[in-house]
């Protein structure tokens, strides 16, 4: 029986994230798993990340951990707290036993939320606005954050980051994209404030940079901080690449160890950040609210725009960030093949992040390295998105 020789690629060589050395340059992107019933990490969540580590990634990212109870998009999400740390330590130990590193994604949903446990059923955001994501759940409007609210959020990020260190994580990822709170402050379309937190890019970046400063105080000078930031918001009036370059330059100056480059708003342009098919039928099937089912059935095709899948779909915009900064960059979006990994390395990106490709094939990296396969079997059907709301994320090709 013949055997294929190992593939020699820069992507499979060690890479440095601050003081942390990863065994290779492939990161499992933070994709919401749907495996935390009542906000507690399940055995399935631990197996999910252990399998990714055993399959060869350099680092896997656990998503999504809210920094405070009002930072949840809905009820069954993790919120960092002392009682959560021991369970998360089981997860990090499992990943480390397989030779990989593990990061915790920290975020706050801000204005877009379906969390029925929100005080007064009002979400928090940079400005008061209609909450199209949660209005069918009775959370129709967001409340403009006060100075006190902002100070609390900054402290919450610091406290949550310190909890991640105690739980054994090797890095934290600050979610500044996809329309979450920090992204809302950065976006000129969403942030309509007239005070020091809104207006110019310097003002709109004030909260994200203050959060970085507080998190750095909490984790120490050597602990890696990754920021997940939008290249484009994907809708009229939103963040564009011209300003995202300014965002990257400011985060570099603030001492962030790497940027993961993404795009789109979950609440406005969800398929912009994914590309591929709209799994409306599957999304309707798993939706618990009959009102939401009706809205998806009647308006789904009109409000959820479809974007054709294209390999490396953020590369064109990410190149502009690569030219502007010297810090490590993580390229994400439609990376599904060995050739994509090679292209990313040749283009000067230090790391790549993969989402759906690794949901489909958790052992993809080891199989690529051994020369057994050259690409993922993922078809960009996006049905895994609906599975998150059923029993946890998985690839439907396994059916």
C-alpha positions as a LaTeX table, in Angstrom:
\begin{tabular}{lrrr}
\hline
Residue & $x$ (\AA) & $y$ (\AA) & $z$ (\AA) \\
\hline
Unk1 & 0.00 & 0.00 & 0.00 \\
Unk2 & 1.43 & 3.37 & $-1.00$ \\
Unk3 & 1.47 & 6.28 & 1.43 \\
Unk4 & 1.49 & 9.95 & 0.61 \\
Unk5 & 4.34 & 12.10 & 1.84 \\
Unk6 & 3.81 & 14.90 & 4.33 \\
Unk7 & 3.04 & 18.34 & 2.91 \\
Unk8 & 5.59 & 21.04 & 3.68 \\
Unk9 & 3.85 & 24.38 & 4.00 \\
Unk10 & 4.52 & 27.49 & 6.05 \\
Unk11 & 0.95 & 27.14 & 7.32 \\
Unk12 & 2.02 & 23.98 & 9.17 \\
Unk13 & 5.02 & 25.61 & 10.85 \\
Unk14 & 4.95 & 27.22 & 14.32 \\
Unk15 & 3.74 & 30.80 & 14.62 \\
Unk16 & 3.97 & 33.32 & 17.43 \\
Unk17 & 1.07 & 35.19 & 18.95 \\
Unk18 & 2.79 & 37.55 & 21.32 \\
Unk19 & 4.70 & 35.29 & 23.73 \\
Unk20 & 2.58 & 32.27 & 22.79 \\
Unk21 & 3.91 & 29.83 & 20.22 \\
Unk22 & 1.29 & 27.90 & 18.27 \\
Unk23 & 2.26 & 24.58 & 16.71 \\
Unk24 & 0.96 & 25.81 & 13.35 \\
Unk25 & $-0.72$ & 28.84 & 11.82 \\
Unk26 & $-4.27$ & 27.54 & 11.53 \\
Unk27 & $-6.86$ & 28.81 & 14.02 \\
Unk28 & $-10.38$ & 27.49 & 14.42 \\
Unk29 & $-12.49$ & 30.63 & 14.16 \\
Unk30 & $-14.96$ & 31.42 & 16.90 \\
Unk31 & $-18.30$ & 30.17 & 15.60 \\
Unk32 & $-21.18$ & 30.00 & 18.04 \\
Unk33 & $-21.56$ & 26.36 & 19.08 \\
Unk34 & $-25.00$ & 26.28 & 20.74 \\
Unk35 & $-23.68$ & 23.84 & 23.34 \\
Unk36 & $-24.20$ & 25.73 & 26.59 \\
Unk37 & $-27.69$ & 24.91 & 27.91 \\
Unk38 & $-28.58$ & 27.26 & 30.74 \\
Unk39 & $-25.27$ & 28.97 & 30.08 \\
Unk40 & $-23.09$ & 26.04 & 31.19 \\
Unk41 & $-20.46$ & 24.40 & 28.95 \\
Unk42 & $-21.71$ & 20.92 & 28.06 \\
Unk43 & $-19.77$ & 17.73 & 27.51 \\
Unk44 & $-20.52$ & 18.21 & 23.81 \\
Unk45 & $-18.75$ & 21.59 & 23.84 \\
Unk46 & $-15.69$ & 20.03 & 25.43 \\
Unk47 & $-15.67$ & 17.19 & 22.87 \\
Unk48 & $-16.12$ & 19.66 & 20.03 \\
Unk49 & $-12.96$ & 21.59 & 20.91 \\
Unk50 & $-11.01$ & 18.53 & 21.93 \\
Unk51 & $-11.73$ & 17.00 & 18.51 \\
Unk52 & $-10.55$ & 20.16 & 16.76 \\
Unk53 & $-7.35$ & 20.06 & 18.79 \\
Unk54 & $-6.85$ & 16.37 & 18.04 \\
Unk55 & $-7.45$ & 17.16 & 14.37 \\
Unk56 & $-4.43$ & 19.41 & 14.18 \\
Unk57 & $-5.37$ & 23.09 & 14.57 \\
Unk58 & $-2.82$ & 25.35 & 16.20 \\
Unk59 & $-5.49$ & 27.04 & 18.31 \\
Unk60 & $-9.25$ & 26.67 & 18.72 \\
Unk61 & $-11.56$ & 29.50 & 19.77 \\
Unk62 & $-14.46$ & 29.01 & 22.17 \\
Unk63 & $-17.42$ & 31.25 & 21.31 \\
Unk64 & $-19.36$ & 33.12 & 22.57 \\
Unk65 & $-18.77$ & 34.16 & 26.19 \\
Unk66 & $-20.63$ & 37.29 & 27.31 \\
Unk67 & $-18.83$ & 39.56 & 29.72 \\
Unk68 & $-22.05$ & 40.31 & 31.64 \\
Unk69 & $-25.59$ & 38.92 & 31.84 \\
Unk70 & $-27.01$ & 41.75 & 29.72 \\
Unk71 & $-24.39$ & 41.01 & 27.06 \\
Unk72 & $-26.11$ & 37.80 & 25.96 \\
Unk73 & $-27.89$ & 37.64 & 22.62 \\
Unk74 & $-30.24$ & 35.06 & 24.14 \\
Unk75 & $-30.50$ & 33.06 & 27.35 \\
Unk76 & $-28.45$ & 29.92 & 26.60 \\
Unk77 & $-25.08$ & 31.64 & 26.34 \\
Unk78 & $-22.11$ & 31.60 & 28.64 \\
Unk79 & $-21.53$ & 34.55 & 30.95 \\
Unk80 & $-18.15$ & 34.72 & 32.62 \\
Unk81 & $-18.47$ & 34.18 & 36.37 \\
Unk82 & $-16.51$ & 32.39 & 39.11 \\
Unk83 & $-18.79$ & 29.35 & 38.87 \\
Unk84 & $-18.02$ & 29.00 & 35.16 \\
Unk85 & $-14.23$ & 28.81 & 35.59 \\
Unk86 & $-13.93$ & 25.18 & 36.81 \\
Unk87 & $-16.01$ & 23.87 & 33.91 \\
Unk88 & $-14.02$ & 25.89 & 31.40 \\
Unk89 & $-10.83$ & 24.53 & 32.97 \\
Unk90 & $-11.99$ & 21.02 & 32.01 \\
Unk91 & $-12.27$ & 22.24 & 28.42 \\
Unk92 & $-8.88$ & 23.94 & 28.30 \\
Unk93 & $-7.20$ & 20.89 & 29.86 \\
Unk94 & $-8.78$ & 18.67 & 27.19 \\
Unk95 & $-7.50$ & 20.90 & 24.39 \\
Unk96 & $-4.01$ & 21.16 & 25.88 \\
Unk97 & $-3.82$ & 17.38 & 26.21 \\
Unk98 & $-4.13$ & 17.22 & 22.41 \\
Unk99 & $-1.29$ & 19.70 & 21.88 \\
Unk100 & $-3.26$ & 22.77 & 20.81 \\
Unk101 & $-3.82$ & 26.19 & 22.34 \\
Unk102 & $-7.27$ & 27.59 & 23.10 \\
Unk103 & $-8.70$ & 31.11 & 23.09 \\
Unk104 & $-11.90$ & 32.46 & 24.63 \\
Unk105 & $-14.01$ & 34.90 & 22.64 \\
Unk106 & $-15.33$ & 37.67 & 24.88 \\
Unk107 & $-18.11$ & 39.97 & 23.80 \\
Unk108 & $-21.24$ & 41.93 & 24.52 \\
Unk109 & $-24.19$ & 41.88 & 22.12 \\
Unk110 & $-25.11$ & 45.50 & 22.74 \\
Unk111 & $-28.22$ & 46.74 & 20.95 \\
Unk112 & $-29.17$ & 43.52 & 19.17 \\
Unk113 & $-30.55$ & 40.96 & 21.59 \\
Unk114 & $-33.38$ & 38.45 & 21.95 \\
Unk115 & $-32.64$ & 37.85 & 25.62 \\
Unk116 & $-35.98$ & 37.90 & 27.45 \\
Unk117 & $-34.12$ & 38.25 & 30.76 \\
Unk118 & $-32.89$ & 41.76 & 29.96 \\
Unk119 & $-33.91$ & 44.28 & 32.66 \\
Unk120 & $-36.86$ & 46.27 & 31.37 \\
Unk121 & $-36.59$ & 44.41 & 28.06 \\
Unk122 & $-34.25$ & 47.11 & 26.76 \\
Unk123 & $-30.91$ & 46.23 & 25.23 \\
Unk124 & $-27.92$ & 48.54 & 25.57 \\
Unk125 & $-26.18$ & 50.22 & 22.65 \\
Unk126 & $-24.31$ & 53.36 & 21.66 \\
Unk127 & $-27.59$ & 54.99 & 20.62 \\
Unk128 & $-31.31$ & 54.41 & 21.07 \\
Unk129 & $-32.59$ & 52.50 & 18.06 \\
Unk130 & $-35.05$ & 49.94 & 16.81 \\
Unk131 & $-33.93$ & 46.37 & 17.57 \\
Unk132 & $-34.84$ & 44.47 & 14.41 \\
Unk133 & $-33.21$ & 41.32 & 15.76 \\
Unk134 & $-35.26$ & 41.12 & 18.95 \\
Unk135 & $-38.51$ & 42.98 & 18.30 \\
Unk136 & $-40.52$ & 39.77 & 17.87 \\
Unk137 & $-39.28$ & 38.74 & 21.33 \\
Unk138 & $-40.61$ & 41.93 & 22.87 \\
Unk139 & $-37.24$ & 43.71 & 22.93 \\
Unk140 & $-38.11$ & 46.42 & 20.45 \\
Unk141 & $-35.68$ & 49.21 & 21.27 \\
Unk142 & $-32.17$ & 49.64 & 22.57 \\
Unk143 & $-31.24$ & 52.19 & 25.21 \\
Unk144 & $-28.36$ & 54.60 & 24.69 \\
Unk145 & $-25.63$ & 53.74 & 27.18 \\
Unk146 & $-24.84$ & 56.22 & 29.93 \\
Unk147 & $-21.35$ & 57.02 & 31.18 \\
Unk148 & $-22.08$ & 54.65 & 34.08 \\
Unk149 & $-23.13$ & 51.87 & 31.69 \\
Unk150 & $-19.94$ & 52.32 & 29.67 \\
Unk151 & $-17.75$ & 52.22 & 32.77 \\
Unk152 & $-19.47$ & 49.01 & 33.88 \\
Unk153 & $-18.93$ & 47.37 & 30.49 \\
Unk154 & $-15.22$ & 48.23 & 30.53 \\
Unk155 & $-14.85$ & 46.67 & 33.97 \\
Unk156 & $-16.87$ & 43.63 & 32.84 \\
Unk157 & $-14.44$ & 42.99 & 29.99 \\
Unk158 & $-11.51$ & 43.18 & 32.38 \\
Unk159 & $-13.13$ & 40.85 & 34.91 \\
Unk160 & $-14.07$ & 38.37 & 32.19 \\
Unk161 & $-10.54$ & 38.36 & 30.77 \\
Unk162 & $-9.11$ & 37.65 & 34.22 \\
Unk163 & $-11.56$ & 34.73 & 34.47 \\
Unk164 & $-10.29$ & 33.39 & 31.15 \\
Unk165 & $-6.75$ & 33.35 & 32.51 \\
Unk166 & $-7.86$ & 31.45 & 35.63 \\
Unk167 & $-9.69$ & 28.95 & 33.41 \\
Unk168 & $-6.47$ & 28.10 & 31.58 \\
Unk169 & $-7.04$ & 29.84 & 28.25 \\
Unk170 & $-3.95$ & 30.79 & 26.25 \\
Unk171 & $-5.46$ & 33.93 & 24.70 \\
Unk172 & $-8.60$ & 36.04 & 24.62 \\
Unk173 & $-10.38$ & 37.27 & 21.53 \\
Unk174 & $-12.23$ & 40.58 & 21.90 \\
Unk175 & $-15.24$ & 40.61 & 19.60 \\
Unk176 & $-15.21$ & 43.98 & 17.85 \\
Unk177 & $-17.03$ & 42.86 & 14.71 \\
Unk178 & $-20.24$ & 41.34 & 13.34 \\
Unk179 & $-22.37$ & 44.09 & 14.90 \\
Unk180 & $-21.67$ & 43.27 & 18.55 \\
Unk181 & $-21.37$ & 46.14 & 21.01 \\
Unk182 & $-17.82$ & 47.27 & 20.28 \\
Unk183 & $-18.55$ & 47.01 & 16.57 \\
Unk184 & $-21.69$ & 49.13 & 17.09 \\
Unk185 & $-19.57$ & 51.87 & 18.62 \\
Unk186 & $-17.11$ & 51.71 & 15.71 \\
Unk187 & $-19.82$ & 51.77 & 13.02 \\
Unk188 & $-20.74$ & 55.29 & 11.83 \\
Unk189 & $-24.23$ & 54.08 & 10.89 \\
Unk190 & $-25.03$ & 52.73 & 14.35 \\
Unk191 & $-23.15$ & 55.12 & 16.64 \\
Unk192 & $-25.08$ & 58.38 & 16.53 \\
Unk193 & $-23.72$ & 59.79 & 19.78 \\
Unk194 & $-22.76$ & 63.46 & 20.03 \\
Unk195 & $-20.45$ & 63.09 & 23.04 \\
Unk196 & $-16.86$ & 61.85 & 23.40 \\
Unk197 & $-17.95$ & 58.31 & 22.47 \\
Unk198 & $-19.28$ & 59.19 & 19.01 \\
Unk199 & $-18.62$ & 61.22 & 15.89 \\
Unk200 & $-15.02$ & 61.02 & 14.69 \\
Unk201 & $-13.23$ & 57.69 & 14.34 \\
Unk202 & $-11.09$ & 58.61 & 17.35 \\
Unk203 & $-14.24$ & 59.03 & 19.42 \\
Unk204 & $-15.93$ & 55.90 & 18.04 \\
Unk205 & $-12.77$ & 53.92 & 18.85 \\
Unk206 & $-12.62$ & 55.26 & 22.41 \\
Unk207 & $-14.63$ & 52.39 & 23.93 \\
Unk208 & $-12.83$ & 49.54 & 22.08 \\
Unk209 & $-9.45$ & 51.03 & 23.01 \\
Unk210 & $-10.51$ & 51.56 & 26.62 \\
Unk211 & $-11.60$ & 47.92 & 26.73 \\
Unk212 & $-8.21$ & 46.82 & 25.34 \\
Unk213 & $-6.44$ & 48.88 & 28.01 \\
Unk214 & $-8.58$ & 47.38 & 30.80 \\
Unk215 & $-8.15$ & 43.83 & 29.50 \\
Unk216 & $-4.39$ & 44.31 & 29.27 \\
Unk217 & $-4.35$ & 45.43 & 32.91 \\
Unk218 & $-6.30$ & 42.29 & 33.83 \\
Unk219 & $-4.24$ & 39.70 & 31.92 \\
Unk220 & $-0.76$ & 41.16 & 32.15 \\
Unk221 & 1.76 & 42.32 & 29.53 \\
Unk222 & 2.53 & 38.96 & 27.93 \\
Unk223 & $-0.91$ & 37.35 & 27.60 \\
Unk224 & $-2.10$ & 37.40 & 23.96 \\
Unk225 & $-5.05$ & 39.61 & 23.03 \\
Unk226 & $-6.67$ & 39.13 & 19.63 \\
Unk227 & $-9.22$ & 41.61 & 18.26 \\
Unk228 & $-11.87$ & 40.41 & 15.80 \\
Unk229 & $-12.66$ & 43.44 & 13.62 \\
Unk230 & $-14.77$ & 44.26 & 10.58 \\
Unk231 & $-13.31$ & 45.17 & 7.24 \\
Unk232 & $-16.76$ & 46.30 & 6.09 \\
Unk233 & $-20.13$ & 46.30 & 7.81 \\
Unk234 & $-21.77$ & 45.40 & 4.51 \\
Unk235 & $-24.59$ & 47.96 & 4.46 \\
Unk236 & $-25.03$ & 51.59 & 3.43 \\
Unk237 & $-23.46$ & 54.05 & 5.84 \\
Unk238 & $-21.58$ & 51.36 & 7.74 \\
Unk239 & $-17.86$ & 50.94 & 8.28 \\
Unk240 & $-15.84$ & 50.79 & 5.06 \\
Unk241 & $-12.26$ & 49.70 & 4.43 \\
Unk242 & $-10.94$ & 53.26 & 4.45 \\
Unk243 & $-11.87$ & 53.58 & 8.13 \\
Unk244 & $-11.12$ & 49.95 & 8.99 \\
Unk245 & $-7.49$ & 50.74 & 8.18 \\
Unk246 & $-7.68$ & 53.44 & 10.86 \\
Unk247 & $-9.22$ & 50.94 & 13.25 \\
Unk248 & $-6.33$ & 48.53 & 12.65 \\
Unk249 & $-3.69$ & 51.23 & 13.14 \\
Unk250 & $-5.21$ & 52.28 & 16.46 \\
Unk251 & $-5.46$ & 48.69 & 17.73 \\
Unk252 & $-1.85$ & 48.07 & 16.72 \\
Unk253 & $-0.74$ & 51.14 & 18.66 \\
Unk254 & $-2.76$ & 49.91 & 21.66 \\
Unk255 & $-0.72$ & 46.72 & 21.83 \\
Unk256 & $-3.21$ & 44.18 & 20.50 \\
Unk257 & $-1.25$ & 41.06 & 19.48 \\
Unk258 & $-3.20$ & 40.19 & 16.33 \\
Unk259 & $-6.25$ & 41.18 & 14.31 \\
Unk260 & $-8.71$ & 38.69 & 12.87 \\
Unk261 & $-10.25$ & 40.31 & 9.81 \\
Unk262 & $-13.96$ & 39.78 & 9.21 \\
Unk263 & $-17.05$ & 41.62 & 7.99 \\
Unk264 & $-20.80$ & 41.95 & 8.18 \\
Unk265 & $-23.45$ & 42.55 & 10.85 \\
Unk266 & $-25.28$ & 39.54 & 12.30 \\
Unk267 & $-28.44$ & 41.60 & 12.72 \\
Unk268 & $-28.36$ & 43.29 & 9.29 \\
Unk269 & $-26.18$ & 41.41 & 6.80 \\
Unk270 & $-25.80$ & 37.89 & 8.22 \\
Unk271 & $-24.91$ & 36.20 & 4.92 \\
Unk272 & $-22.27$ & 38.83 & 4.11 \\
Unk273 & $-20.10$ & 37.30 & 6.81 \\
Unk274 & $-20.76$ & 33.73 & 5.63 \\
Unk275 & $-21.49$ & 33.65 & 1.87 \\
Unk276 & $-23.23$ & 30.72 & 0.24 \\
Unk277 & $-26.76$ & 29.37 & 0.56 \\
Unk278 & $-29.52$ & 30.79 & 2.79 \\
Unk279 & $-30.82$ & 27.85 & 4.85 \\
Unk280 & $-34.23$ & 29.47 & 5.46 \\
Unk281 & $-36.15$ & 26.19 & 5.60 \\
Unk282 & $-33.81$ & 24.84 & 8.27 \\
Unk283 & $-33.77$ & 28.12 & 10.20 \\
Unk284 & $-37.57$ & 28.18 & 10.29 \\
Unk285 & $-37.66$ & 24.55 & 11.46 \\
Unk286 & $-35.46$ & 25.19 & 14.52 \\
Unk287 & $-36.97$ & 28.57 & 15.45 \\
Unk288 & $-38.79$ & 28.32 & 18.80 \\
Unk289 & $-40.96$ & 31.41 & 18.38 \\
Unk290 & $-43.97$ & 31.06 & 16.08 \\
Unk291 & $-43.83$ & 34.79 & 15.42 \\
Unk292 & $-40.21$ & 34.50 & 14.30 \\
Unk293 & $-41.12$ & 31.50 & 12.14 \\
Unk294 & $-43.77$ & 33.60 & 10.40 \\
Unk295 & $-41.40$ & 36.51 & 9.84 \\
Unk296 & $-38.73$ & 34.23 & 8.36 \\
Unk297 & $-41.28$ & 32.49 & 6.14 \\
Unk298 & $-42.80$ & 35.72 & 4.80 \\
Unk299 & $-39.85$ & 38.11 & 4.79 \\
Unk300 & $-36.79$ & 35.86 & 4.97 \\
Unk301 & $-35.81$ & 36.08 & 1.31 \\
Unk302 & $-36.34$ & 39.84 & 1.27 \\
Unk303 & $-34.40$ & 40.73 & 4.42 \\
Unk304 & $-31.66$ & 38.07 & 4.36 \\
Unk305 & $-29.71$ & 38.89 & 1.24 \\
Unk306 & $-27.82$ & 36.02 & $-0.38$ \\
Unk307 & $-24.14$ & 36.42 & $-1.26$ \\
Unk308 & $-22.56$ & 33.81 & $-3.54$ \\
Unk309 & $-19.74$ & 31.84 & $-1.98$ \\
Unk310 & $-16.25$ & 32.61 & $-3.21$ \\
Unk311 & $-13.03$ & 31.24 & $-1.80$ \\
Unk312 & $-11.03$ & 33.74 & 0.28 \\
Unk313 & $-13.82$ & 36.30 & $-0.05$ \\
Unk314 & $-12.27$ & 38.84 & 2.35 \\
Unk315 & $-8.77$ & 38.72 & 0.81 \\
Unk316 & $-9.21$ & 41.78 & $-1.43$ \\
Unk317 & $-10.05$ & 44.04 & 1.50 \\
Unk318 & $-7.66$ & 42.35 & 3.93 \\
Unk319 & $-4.72$ & 43.14 & 1.63 \\
Unk320 & $-5.26$ & 46.83 & 2.39 \\
Unk321 & $-4.91$ & 46.20 & 6.11 \\
Unk322 & $-1.80$ & 44.10 & 5.46 \\
Unk323 & $-0.18$ & 47.06 & 3.70 \\
Unk324 & $-1.04$ & 49.45 & 6.53 \\
Unk325 & 0.12 & 47.59 & 9.67 \\
Unk326 & 3.04 & 45.43 & 10.75 \\
Unk327 & 1.20 & 43.47 & 13.44 \\
Unk328 & 0.17 & 39.82 & 12.91 \\
Unk329 & $-3.03$ & 39.41 & 10.92 \\
Unk330 & $-5.43$ & 36.46 & 10.77 \\
Unk331 & $-7.15$ & 35.97 & 7.42 \\
Unk332 & $-10.66$ & 34.53 & 7.56 \\
Unk333 & $-13.46$ & 33.93 & 5.08 \\
Unk334 & $-13.83$ & 31.11 & 2.59 \\
Unk335 & $-10.55$ & 29.36 & 3.38 \\
Unk336 & $-11.27$ & 25.75 & 2.47 \\
Unk337 & $-8.21$ & 24.33 & 0.72 \\
Unk338 & $-4.49$ & 23.77 & 0.99 \\
Unk339 & $-4.04$ & 26.23 & $-1.87$ \\
Unk340 & $-5.95$ & 28.85 & 0.15 \\
Unk341 & $-3.56$ & 28.32 & 3.06 \\
Unk342 & $-0.57$ & 28.72 & 0.74 \\
Unk343 & $-2.02$ & 31.88 & $-0.81$ \\
Unk344 & $-2.61$ & 33.44 & 2.62 \\
Unk345 & 1.00 & 32.78 & 3.62 \\
Unk346 & 2.32 & 34.17 & 0.32 \\
Unk347 & 0.20 & 37.30 & 0.80 \\
Unk348 & 1.92 & 37.96 & 4.13 \\
Unk349 & $-0.73$ & 36.89 & 6.63 \\
Unk350 & 0.73 & 35.25 & 9.72 \\
Unk351 & $-2.31$ & 33.09 & 10.47 \\
Unk352 & $-5.50$ & 31.82 & 8.86 \\
Unk353 & $-8.80$ & 31.12 & 10.59 \\
Unk354 & $-11.26$ & 28.50 & 9.37 \\
Unk355 & $-14.87$ & 28.04 & 10.45 \\
Unk356 & $-17.24$ & 25.90 & 8.41 \\
Unk357 & $-14.41$ & 23.91 & 6.82 \\
Unk358 & $-13.40$ & 22.65 & 10.27 \\
Unk359 & $-17.00$ & 22.07 & 11.35 \\
Unk360 & $-17.24$ & 19.75 & 8.35 \\
Unk361 & $-13.81$ & 18.18 & 8.90 \\
Unk362 & $-12.37$ & 18.63 & 12.42 \\
Unk363 & $-9.29$ & 16.62 & 11.37 \\
Unk364 & $-8.77$ & 18.57 & 8.13 \\
Unk365 & $-5.43$ & 20.09 & 9.12 \\
Unk366 & $-3.77$ & 16.80 & 10.04 \\
Unk367 & $-5.12$ & 15.18 & 6.87 \\
Unk368 & $-3.82$ & 18.05 & 4.75 \\
Unk369 & $-0.44$ & 17.90 & 6.44 \\
Unk370 & $-0.22$ & 14.15 & 5.78 \\
Unk371 & $-1.07$ & 14.70 & 2.13 \\
Unk372 & $-4.36$ & 12.80 & 2.31 \\
Unk373 & $-6.67$ & 15.64 & 1.19 \\
Unk374 & $-6.25$ & 19.09 & $-0.32$ \\
Unk375 & $-9.61$ & 20.69 & 0.55 \\
Unk376 & $-12.59$ & 20.50 & 2.86 \\
Unk377 & $-15.80$ & 18.76 & 1.87 \\
Unk378 & $-17.81$ & 21.85 & 3.01 \\
Unk379 & $-20.33$ & 22.96 & 0.38 \\
Unk380 & $-21.24$ & 26.33 & 1.99 \\
Unk381 & $-24.84$ & 25.13 & 2.39 \\
Unk382 & $-24.80$ & 26.91 & 5.79 \\
Unk383 & $-27.19$ & 24.41 & 7.32 \\
Unk384 & $-24.74$ & 24.18 & 10.22 \\
Unk385 & $-25.98$ & 27.67 & 11.17 \\
Unk386 & $-29.44$ & 26.26 & 11.84 \\
Unk387 & $-27.98$ & 23.28 & 13.69 \\
Unk388 & $-26.55$ & 25.68 & 16.29 \\
Unk389 & $-30.12$ & 26.25 & 17.47 \\
Unk390 & $-31.07$ & 22.59 & 17.44 \\
Unk391 & $-28.62$ & 20.50 & 19.47 \\
Unk392 & $-25.36$ & 22.26 & 18.72 \\
Unk393 & $-23.31$ & 23.00 & 15.64 \\
Unk394 & $-22.51$ & 20.09 & 13.35 \\
Unk395 & $-22.11$ & 19.32 & 9.66 \\
Unk396 & $-25.26$ & 17.96 & 8.02 \\
Unk397 & $-23.13$ & 16.03 & 5.51 \\
Unk398 & $-22.73$ & 13.49 & 8.32 \\
Unk399 & $-26.43$ & 12.58 & 8.06 \\
\hline
\end{tabular}
